[in-house]
Amino acid sequence: MSNGETSDAFLQQVFRKVDADGSGAISSNELQSALSNGTWSPFNPETVRMMIGMFDRDGSSTIDFKEFRALWFYVTEWEKCFRRFDLDGSGTIDKHELKIALSSFGYRLSDRFYDLLIKKFDRSGRGTVAFDDFIQACVSIQTLTTAFSQHDHLKTGEITINYEDFLLLVFSLKTRLNSS
C-alpha cells in the first residue's frame, strides 16, 4: 500500500495487532515480532531499537499510534528504496547493488569501504544485506555523515579534530545509533 492508500483505520488495526499486550504502546520486542525482513529471519534487533529511538518522541522507549504511523511510512519508503536497488530480485542487496544505492544518494566511497560495510551488516554470511540491515546501514551512514559535516566547516570532505573531540563525536553517535 502506498502512503495515499494507507488509511488510519487500517493502521489502527495493524497497531492493535502489533500491540500484543494491549498497552496502547509498542515496545521494541513487539515491533520486532511484527516486522519482516524478507528472509524469514527475525528483524535485526539493533535496527528495531534504532527505529524506536528515532520515532519515540516522548522518551518512553515505546511508540504510540501517532509515532507508529510515522514509522510505518518511514519503513514503507525504505522498502521502496530497497526494492529499487535489489536489481536481481533476490530479496537482499549485494555489494554491487549497495554501491549503486549509496552512489545514488551522493556517496563516493571506495571498494574497501563497501567490503567493510557488507561484512558489518551481513548477518547471513552470504555477502549480502537483508532489508532491515540495509535500513540500519543507510541510517548509520547518514548519521555519521551529518556528524562529520558539522566539523567540515569548509565543505572539503576533510576534518581536523583533536582526540577528545573525536571520542566525543564517536561516543555521542554510538548513543544515537544504538538508542533504546
Rosetta constraint file for C-alpha pairs under 8 A:
AtomPair CA 1 CA 5 HARMONIC 5.73 0.50
AtomPair CA 1 CA 6 HARMONIC 5.97 0.50
AtomPair CA 2 CA 6 HARMONIC 6.22 0.50
AtomPair CA 2 CA 76 HARMONIC 7.70 0.50
AtomPair CA 3 CA 73 HARMONIC 6.53 0.50
AtomPair CA 3 CA 76 HARMONIC 7.98 0.50
AtomPair CA 6 CA 10 HARMONIC 6.57 0.50
AtomPair CA 6 CA 11 HARMONIC 7.08 0.50
AtomPair CA 7 CA 11 HARMONIC 6.34 0.50
AtomPair CA 8 CA 12 HARMONIC 5.89 0.50
AtomPair CA 9 CA 13 HARMONIC 6.28 0.50
AtomPair CA 10 CA 14 HARMONIC 6.33 0.50
AtomPair CA 11 CA 15 HARMONIC 5.90 0.50
AtomPair CA 11 CA 69 HARMONIC 6.91 0.50
AtomPair CA 12 CA 16 HARMONIC 6.15 0.50
AtomPair CA 12 CA 65 HARMONIC 7.28 0.50
AtomPair CA 13 CA 17 HARMONIC 6.41 0.50
AtomPair CA 14 CA 18 HARMONIC 6.21 0.50
AtomPair CA 15 CA 19 HARMONIC 5.96 0.50
AtomPair CA 15 CA 26 HARMONIC 7.93 0.50
AtomPair CA 15 CA 65 HARMONIC 6.74 0.50
AtomPair CA 15 CA 68 HARMONIC 7.35 0.50
AtomPair CA 16 CA 20 HARMONIC 7.25 0.50
AtomPair CA 16 CA 22 HARMONIC 7.11 0.50
AtomPair CA 16 CA 24 HARMONIC 7.82 0.50
AtomPair CA 18 CA 26 HARMONIC 6.90 0.50
AtomPair CA 18 CA 30 HARMONIC 6.01 0.50
AtomPair CA 18 CA 31 HARMONIC 6.49 0.50
AtomPair CA 18 CA 33 HARMONIC 7.99 0.50
AtomPair CA 18 CA 34 HARMONIC 5.98 0.50
AtomPair CA 19 CA 23 HARMONIC 6.77 0.50
AtomPair CA 19 CA 24 HARMONIC 6.63 0.50
AtomPair CA 19 CA 25 HARMONIC 6.31 0.50
AtomPair CA 19 CA 26 HARMONIC 5.20 0.50
AtomPair CA 19 CA 27 HARMONIC 7.85 0.50
AtomPair CA 19 CA 30 HARMONIC 6.44 0.50
AtomPair CA 20 CA 30 HARMONIC 6.63 0.50
AtomPair CA 24 CA 64 HARMONIC 6.41 0.50
AtomPair CA 24 CA 65 HARMONIC 7.62 0.50
AtomPair CA 25 CA 62 HARMONIC 5.84 0.50
AtomPair CA 25 CA 63 HARMONIC 5.33 0.50
AtomPair CA 25 CA 64 HARMONIC 4.58 0.50
AtomPair CA 25 CA 65 HARMONIC 7.12 0.50
AtomPair CA 26 CA 30 HARMONIC 5.94 0.50
AtomPair CA 26 CA 31 HARMONIC 6.35 0.50
AtomPair CA 26 CA 62 HARMONIC 5.24 0.50
AtomPair CA 26 CA 63 HARMONIC 5.16 0.50
AtomPair CA 26 CA 64 HARMONIC 6.46 0.50
AtomPair CA 27 CA 31 HARMONIC 6.17 0.50
AtomPair CA 27 CA 52 HARMONIC 7.99 0.50
AtomPair CA 27 CA 61 HARMONIC 6.90 0.50
AtomPair CA 27 CA 62 HARMONIC 4.65 0.50
AtomPair CA 27 CA 63 HARMONIC 6.81 0.50
AtomPair CA 28 CA 32 HARMONIC 5.95 0.50
AtomPair CA 28 CA 45 HARMONIC 7.78 0.50
AtomPair CA 28 CA 48 HARMONIC 6.06 0.50
AtomPair CA 28 CA 49 HARMONIC 6.01 0.50
AtomPair CA 28 CA 52 HARMONIC 6.59 0.50
AtomPair CA 28 CA 61 HARMONIC 7.76 0.50
AtomPair CA 28 CA 62 HARMONIC 6.79 0.50
AtomPair CA 29 CA 33 HARMONIC 6.27 0.50
AtomPair CA 30 CA 34 HARMONIC 6.41 0.50
AtomPair CA 31 CA 35 HARMONIC 6.25 0.50
AtomPair CA 31 CA 48 HARMONIC 7.05 0.50
AtomPair CA 32 CA 42 HARMONIC 6.96 0.50
AtomPair CA 32 CA 43 HARMONIC 5.69 0.50
AtomPair CA 32 CA 44 HARMONIC 7.61 0.50
AtomPair CA 32 CA 45 HARMONIC 6.68 0.50
AtomPair CA 32 CA 48 HARMONIC 6.13 0.50
AtomPair CA 33 CA 42 HARMONIC 7.06 0.50
AtomPair CA 33 CA 43 HARMONIC 7.56 0.50
AtomPair CA 35 CA 42 HARMONIC 7.72 0.50
AtomPair CA 35 CA 43 HARMONIC 6.14 0.50
AtomPair CA 36 CA 40 HARMONIC 7.12 0.50
AtomPair CA 36 CA 41 HARMONIC 7.62 0.50
AtomPair CA 36 CA 42 HARMONIC 6.90 0.50
AtomPair CA 36 CA 43 HARMONIC 6.02 0.50
AtomPair CA 37 CA 41 HARMONIC 7.02 0.50
AtomPair CA 37 CA 42 HARMONIC 7.17 0.50
AtomPair CA 37 CA 43 HARMONIC 5.61 0.50
AtomPair CA 37 CA 130 HARMONIC 6.41 0.50
AtomPair CA 37 CA 131 HARMONIC 5.21 0.50
AtomPair CA 37 CA 132 HARMONIC 5.53 0.50
AtomPair CA 38 CA 91 HARMONIC 6.36 0.50
AtomPair CA 38 CA 130 HARMONIC 7.35 0.50
AtomPair CA 38 CA 131 HARMONIC 6.94 0.50
AtomPair CA 39 CA 91 HARMONIC 7.34 0.50
AtomPair CA 39 CA 130 HARMONIC 7.13 0.50
AtomPair CA 43 CA 47 HARMONIC 7.47 0.50
AtomPair CA 43 CA 48 HARMONIC 7.18 0.50
AtomPair CA 43 CA 132 HARMONIC 6.05 0.50
AtomPair CA 44 CA 48 HARMONIC 6.40 0.50
AtomPair CA 44 CA 132 HARMONIC 6.13 0.50
AtomPair CA 44 CA 133 HARMONIC 6.72 0.50
AtomPair CA 45 CA 49 HARMONIC 6.12 0.50
AtomPair CA 46 CA 50 HARMONIC 6.04 0.50
AtomPair CA 46 CA 136 HARMONIC 7.87 0.50
AtomPair CA 46 CA 178 HARMONIC 6.71 0.50
AtomPair CA 47 CA 51 HARMONIC 6.14 0.50
AtomPair CA 47 CA 132 HARMONIC 6.40 0.50
AtomPair CA 47 CA 133 HARMONIC 6.88 0.50
AtomPair CA 47 CA 135 HARMONIC 7.29 0.50
AtomPair CA 47 CA 136 HARMONIC 5.43 0.50
AtomPair CA 48 CA 52 HARMONIC 6.13 0.50
AtomPair CA 49 CA 53 HARMONIC 6.04 0.50
AtomPair CA 49 CA 178 HARMONIC 6.83 0.50
AtomPair CA 49 CA 179 HARMONIC 6.34 0.50
AtomPair CA 49 CA 180 HARMONIC 5.08 0.50
AtomPair CA 50 CA 54 HARMONIC 6.20 0.50
AtomPair CA 50 CA 136 HARMONIC 7.71 0.50
AtomPair CA 50 CA 176 HARMONIC 7.84 0.50
AtomPair CA 50 CA 177 HARMONIC 6.09 0.50
AtomPair CA 50 CA 178 HARMONIC 5.82 0.50
AtomPair CA 50 CA 179 HARMONIC 5.84 0.50
AtomPair CA 50 CA 180 HARMONIC 6.77 0.50
AtomPair CA 51 CA 55 HARMONIC 6.26 0.50
AtomPair CA 51 CA 71 HARMONIC 7.43 0.50
AtomPair CA 52 CA 56 HARMONIC 5.59 0.50
AtomPair CA 52 CA 61 HARMONIC 6.72 0.50
AtomPair CA 52 CA 62 HARMONIC 6.52 0.50
AtomPair CA 52 CA 63 HARMONIC 6.66 0.50
AtomPair CA 52 CA 180 HARMONIC 6.97 0.50
AtomPair CA 53 CA 61 HARMONIC 6.86 0.50
AtomPair CA 53 CA 176 HARMONIC 7.88 0.50
AtomPair CA 53 CA 179 HARMONIC 5.51 0.50
AtomPair CA 53 CA 180 HARMONIC 5.71 0.50
AtomPair CA 55 CA 63 HARMONIC 6.91 0.50
AtomPair CA 55 CA 67 HARMONIC 5.63 0.50
AtomPair CA 55 CA 68 HARMONIC 7.62 0.50
AtomPair CA 55 CA 70 HARMONIC 7.27 0.50
AtomPair CA 55 CA 71 HARMONIC 6.46 0.50
AtomPair CA 56 CA 60 HARMONIC 6.77 0.50
AtomPair CA 56 CA 61 HARMONIC 6.26 0.50
AtomPair CA 56 CA 62 HARMONIC 6.17 0.50
AtomPair CA 56 CA 63 HARMONIC 5.37 0.50
AtomPair CA 56 CA 67 HARMONIC 6.49 0.50
AtomPair CA 57 CA 63 HARMONIC 7.99 0.50
AtomPair CA 57 CA 67 HARMONIC 7.37 0.50
AtomPair CA 61 CA 180 HARMONIC 6.13 0.50
AtomPair CA 63 CA 67 HARMONIC 5.38 0.50
AtomPair CA 63 CA 68 HARMONIC 5.90 0.50
AtomPair CA 64 CA 68 HARMONIC 5.97 0.50
AtomPair CA 65 CA 69 HARMONIC 6.10 0.50
AtomPair CA 66 CA 70 HARMONIC 6.60 0.50
AtomPair CA 67 CA 71 HARMONIC 6.22 0.50
AtomPair CA 68 CA 72 HARMONIC 5.96 0.50
AtomPair CA 69 CA 73 HARMONIC 6.47 0.50
AtomPair CA 70 CA 74 HARMONIC 6.23 0.50
AtomPair CA 71 CA 75 HARMONIC 6.11 0.50
AtomPair CA 72 CA 76 HARMONIC 6.10 0.50
AtomPair CA 73 CA 77 HARMONIC 6.17 0.50
AtomPair CA 74 CA 78 HARMONIC 6.34 0.50
AtomPair CA 75 CA 79 HARMONIC 6.04 0.50
AtomPair CA 76 CA 80 HARMONIC 6.37 0.50
AtomPair CA 77 CA 81 HARMONIC 6.30 0.50
AtomPair CA 78 CA 82 HARMONIC 6.01 0.50
AtomPair CA 78 CA 135 HARMONIC 6.78 0.50
AtomPair CA 79 CA 83 HARMONIC 6.14 0.50
AtomPair CA 79 CA 131 HARMONIC 7.35 0.50
AtomPair CA 80 CA 84 HARMONIC 6.18 0.50
AtomPair CA 81 CA 85 HARMONIC 6.51 0.50
AtomPair CA 82 CA 86 HARMONIC 6.04 0.50
AtomPair CA 82 CA 93 HARMONIC 7.78 0.50
AtomPair CA 82 CA 131 HARMONIC 6.68 0.50
AtomPair CA 82 CA 134 HARMONIC 7.57 0.50
AtomPair CA 83 CA 87 HARMONIC 7.62 0.50
AtomPair CA 83 CA 89 HARMONIC 7.61 0.50
AtomPair CA 83 CA 91 HARMONIC 7.80 0.50
AtomPair CA 85 CA 93 HARMONIC 7.24 0.50
AtomPair CA 85 CA 97 HARMONIC 5.81 0.50
AtomPair CA 85 CA 98 HARMONIC 7.40 0.50
AtomPair CA 85 CA 100 HARMONIC 7.26 0.50
AtomPair CA 85 CA 101 HARMONIC 5.99 0.50
AtomPair CA 86 CA 90 HARMONIC 6.77 0.50
AtomPair CA 86 CA 91 HARMONIC 6.61 0.50
AtomPair CA 86 CA 92 HARMONIC 6.38 0.50
AtomPair CA 86 CA 93 HARMONIC 5.52 0.50
AtomPair CA 86 CA 97 HARMONIC 6.42 0.50
AtomPair CA 87 CA 97 HARMONIC 6.79 0.50
AtomPair CA 91 CA 130 HARMONIC 6.96 0.50
AtomPair CA 91 CA 131 HARMONIC 7.55 0.50
AtomPair CA 92 CA 128 HARMONIC 5.88 0.50
AtomPair CA 92 CA 129 HARMONIC 5.38 0.50
AtomPair CA 92 CA 130 HARMONIC 4.73 0.50
AtomPair CA 92 CA 131 HARMONIC 6.55 0.50
AtomPair CA 93 CA 97 HARMONIC 5.65 0.50
AtomPair CA 93 CA 98 HARMONIC 6.04 0.50
AtomPair CA 93 CA 128 HARMONIC 5.32 0.50
AtomPair CA 93 CA 129 HARMONIC 5.01 0.50
AtomPair CA 93 CA 130 HARMONIC 6.48 0.50
AtomPair CA 93 CA 131 HARMONIC 7.82 0.50
AtomPair CA 93 CA 134 HARMONIC 7.62 0.50
AtomPair CA 94 CA 98 HARMONIC 6.02 0.50
AtomPair CA 94 CA 118 HARMONIC 7.68 0.50
AtomPair CA 94 CA 127 HARMONIC 6.37 0.50
AtomPair CA 94 CA 128 HARMONIC 4.41 0.50
AtomPair CA 94 CA 129 HARMONIC 6.35 0.50
AtomPair CA 95 CA 99 HARMONIC 6.06 0.50
AtomPair CA 95 CA 114 HARMONIC 6.44 0.50
AtomPair CA 95 CA 115 HARMONIC 7.19 0.50
AtomPair CA 95 CA 118 HARMONIC 6.59 0.50
AtomPair CA 95 CA 127 HARMONIC 7.42 0.50
AtomPair CA 95 CA 128 HARMONIC 6.90 0.50
AtomPair CA 96 CA 100 HARMONIC 6.38 0.50
AtomPair CA 97 CA 101 HARMONIC 6.16 0.50
AtomPair CA 98 CA 102 HARMONIC 6.09 0.50
AtomPair CA 98 CA 114 HARMONIC 7.71 0.50
AtomPair CA 99 CA 103 HARMONIC 5.89 0.50
AtomPair CA 99 CA 114 HARMONIC 7.02 0.50
AtomPair CA 100 CA 104 HARMONIC 6.12 0.50
AtomPair CA 101 CA 105 HARMONIC 6.54 0.50
AtomPair CA 102 CA 106 HARMONIC 6.51 0.50
AtomPair CA 102 CA 107 HARMONIC 5.44 0.50
AtomPair CA 102 CA 108 HARMONIC 7.73 0.50
AtomPair CA 102 CA 138 HARMONIC 7.97 0.50
AtomPair CA 103 CA 107 HARMONIC 4.83 0.50
AtomPair CA 103 CA 108 HARMONIC 5.93 0.50
AtomPair CA 109 CA 113 HARMONIC 6.39 0.50
AtomPair CA 109 CA 114 HARMONIC 7.33 0.50
AtomPair CA 110 CA 114 HARMONIC 6.56 0.50
AtomPair CA 111 CA 115 HARMONIC 6.14 0.50
AtomPair CA 112 CA 116 HARMONIC 6.37 0.50
AtomPair CA 113 CA 117 HARMONIC 6.10 0.50
AtomPair CA 114 CA 118 HARMONIC 6.07 0.50
AtomPair CA 115 CA 119 HARMONIC 6.17 0.50
AtomPair CA 116 CA 120 HARMONIC 6.06 0.50
AtomPair CA 117 CA 121 HARMONIC 6.13 0.50
AtomPair CA 117 CA 137 HARMONIC 7.54 0.50
AtomPair CA 118 CA 122 HARMONIC 5.50 0.50
AtomPair CA 118 CA 127 HARMONIC 6.31 0.50
AtomPair CA 118 CA 128 HARMONIC 6.48 0.50
AtomPair CA 118 CA 129 HARMONIC 6.64 0.50
AtomPair CA 119 CA 127 HARMONIC 7.12 0.50
AtomPair CA 121 CA 129 HARMONIC 6.08 0.50
AtomPair CA 121 CA 133 HARMONIC 5.70 0.50
AtomPair CA 121 CA 134 HARMONIC 7.47 0.50
AtomPair CA 121 CA 137 HARMONIC 6.76 0.50
AtomPair CA 122 CA 126 HARMONIC 7.10 0.50
AtomPair CA 122 CA 127 HARMONIC 6.21 0.50
AtomPair CA 122 CA 128 HARMONIC 5.62 0.50
AtomPair CA 122 CA 129 HARMONIC 4.93 0.50
AtomPair CA 122 CA 130 HARMONIC 7.37 0.50
AtomPair CA 122 CA 133 HARMONIC 7.39 0.50
AtomPair CA 123 CA 129 HARMONIC 7.39 0.50
AtomPair CA 124 CA 128 HARMONIC 7.50 0.50
AtomPair CA 124 CA 129 HARMONIC 7.94 0.50
AtomPair CA 129 CA 133 HARMONIC 5.95 0.50
AtomPair CA 129 CA 134 HARMONIC 5.97 0.50
AtomPair CA 130 CA 134 HARMONIC 6.05 0.50
AtomPair CA 131 CA 135 HARMONIC 6.45 0.50
AtomPair CA 132 CA 136 HARMONIC 6.47 0.50
AtomPair CA 133 CA 137 HARMONIC 6.01 0.50
AtomPair CA 134 CA 138 HARMONIC 6.10 0.50
AtomPair CA 135 CA 139 HARMONIC 6.03 0.50
AtomPair CA 136 CA 140 HARMONIC 5.89 0.50
AtomPair CA 137 CA 141 HARMONIC 6.19 0.50
AtomPair CA 138 CA 142 HARMONIC 6.12 0.50
AtomPair CA 139 CA 143 HARMONIC 6.03 0.50
AtomPair CA 140 CA 144 HARMONIC 6.09 0.50
AtomPair CA 140 CA 177 HARMONIC 6.60 0.50
AtomPair CA 141 CA 145 HARMONIC 5.94 0.50
AtomPair CA 142 CA 146 HARMONIC 6.16 0.50
AtomPair CA 143 CA 147 HARMONIC 6.31 0.50
AtomPair CA 143 CA 173 HARMONIC 7.52 0.50
AtomPair CA 143 CA 177 HARMONIC 7.74 0.50
AtomPair CA 144 CA 148 HARMONIC 6.05 0.50
AtomPair CA 144 CA 173 HARMONIC 7.29 0.50
AtomPair CA 145 CA 149 HARMONIC 5.98 0.50
AtomPair CA 146 CA 150 HARMONIC 6.46 0.50
AtomPair CA 147 CA 151 HARMONIC 7.13 0.50
AtomPair CA 147 CA 169 HARMONIC 7.29 0.50
AtomPair CA 147 CA 173 HARMONIC 7.86 0.50
AtomPair CA 148 CA 152 HARMONIC 6.31 0.50
AtomPair CA 148 CA 159 HARMONIC 7.65 0.50
AtomPair CA 149 CA 153 HARMONIC 7.21 0.50
AtomPair CA 149 CA 155 HARMONIC 7.33 0.50
AtomPair CA 151 CA 159 HARMONIC 6.13 0.50
AtomPair CA 151 CA 160 HARMONIC 7.92 0.50
AtomPair CA 151 CA 161 HARMONIC 7.93 0.50
AtomPair CA 152 CA 156 HARMONIC 6.71 0.50
AtomPair CA 152 CA 157 HARMONIC 6.54 0.50
AtomPair CA 152 CA 158 HARMONIC 6.28 0.50
AtomPair CA 152 CA 159 HARMONIC 5.34 0.50
AtomPair CA 161 CA 165 HARMONIC 6.04 0.50
AtomPair CA 161 CA 166 HARMONIC 6.31 0.50
AtomPair CA 162 CA 166 HARMONIC 6.25 0.50
AtomPair CA 163 CA 167 HARMONIC 6.25 0.50
AtomPair CA 164 CA 168 HARMONIC 6.11 0.50
AtomPair CA 165 CA 169 HARMONIC 6.03 0.50
AtomPair CA 166 CA 170 HARMONIC 6.15 0.50
AtomPair CA 167 CA 171 HARMONIC 5.97 0.50
AtomPair CA 168 CA 172 HARMONIC 5.87 0.50
AtomPair CA 169 CA 173 HARMONIC 6.19 0.50
AtomPair CA 170 CA 174 HARMONIC 6.12 0.50
AtomPair CA 171 CA 175 HARMONIC 6.25 0.50
AtomPair CA 172 CA 176 HARMONIC 6.48 0.50
AtomPair CA 173 CA 177 HARMONIC 5.86 0.50
AtomPair CA 174 CA 178 HARMONIC 5.82 0.50
AtomPair CA 174 CA 179 HARMONIC 7.98 0.50
AtomPair CA 175 CA 179 HARMONIC 5.53 0.50
